[in-house]
Amino acid sequence: MEITIEIVKKLVEEQFPQWRELKIYPVAKSGHDNRTFHLGDNMAVRLPSGKDYAAQIQKESQWLPYLQEHLDYPISKPIAAGKPTSYYPFPWSVNLWIEGSTLSECPRIDKRQLAKDLAAALKKLQSVDCQQGPEAGQHNFYRGGDLKVYHQETLDVLKILENRLPVKQLRAIWDSCISEAYTGEKVWVHGDVAPGNILLQNNRFYGMIDFGILGTGDPACDYAMAWTYFDGEARAIFLAGLPIDMVKRAKGWALWKALITYDDRNADFRQNARYTVAAILKEE
C-alpha cells in the first residue's frame, strides 16, 4: 500500500498527540519491508508496507530493548507502539533516531576495516542468550533456518536464466551450498545484514538498524555480504574463522537472493545481483 506523509501525520495526531507539532518527512532512503519517516529531529516512524511484514513491529518492540542491553553498539530502539486503524491496518512504531550514515551512503571506506568491525559486531550479537527468541520461520522469511526451503525457487529461476548464465555451474555451486545442514547452537540472526542497515560514523562501523527479520538459528545468512558487498581481502577478513560449511551456506544465501533479483524492477537490486553472481563465479 502507499504510505503517505498525510497518513503518518494522522496516525501521530490521533495516537501520540504530544508529538503532533513535530515535522514529519520521509527518510532519504526507505526500506522495502517498511517505510520510515523522520518525526522531529530525534525520532522516526516505522510502518510495515504490507501484511507480510506486520509481525516485525511487535517482534522488534519485544526483543530490541533486550538486545541493546547486551550490545556495545547502538541498534534500532522502539519507544512507542502504534495501533492499526481503518486507514492504516497494521501495527507501527516510533523509534529513536540514531545519528550516522548508512554504508550505502559512504562508498569510499576502508572495506578491510569494515569487514573486521562488522564480523566482530555479529559475533557480539550471536553471543547474546537467545533461548526464548523467535525461531526462524515465515515471520522472518526463514533467515536462520534451512536454506533448502528456497531450493525449488532457485531451480526455477536457474531455468529462466539458462540462456544468460552458466546455470550448470551455478547449480553445482548451489548444491554444494545446501549440502550440509547447520548442527550448531541457535544464535541471534539479524537477517538482513546489508549496506542500507549498517550505520557508520567517521567512516567506521557504528551500529545496525532494521531488525525486522530478526530470528534465531544458523547465522550463515548474516554473512552473505561477503559476496554481495565485500571482495578479495575484505571478504576473507569478514569470513575468517567460520566453519567451511557455514561459509558455503552463506554463499548460498547470497546466490539465492542474487538469482531471484537478477531481473528485479529496481535497478539497484539488479546491479547488486549481477555483482554477486559474478563474484561467486569468479571464486570458483
Salt bridges, closest charged atoms under 4 A:
ASP33 OD1 - HIS32 ND1 3.10
GLU60 OE2 - ARG46 NH2 2.93
ASP72 OD2 - LYS124 NZ 2.91
ASP110 OD1 - ARG112 NE 3.96
ASP117 OD2 - ARG204 NE 2.91
GLU135 OE2 - LYS186 NZ 3.02
ASP175 OD1 - ARG171 NE 2.93
ASP210 OD1 - ARG46 NH2 2.69
ASP218 OD2 - ARG249 NE 2.64
GLU233 OE1 - ARG112 NH1 3.60
ASP245 OD2 - ARG249 NH1 2.76
ASP263 OD2 - ARG164 NH1 2.82
ASP263 OD1 - ARG274 NH2 3.49
ASP268 OD2 - LYS29 NZ 3.38
GLU283 OE2 - ARG235 NH1 3.39
GLU283 OE1 - LYS251 NZ 3.10
GLU284 OE2 - LYS251 NZ 3.00
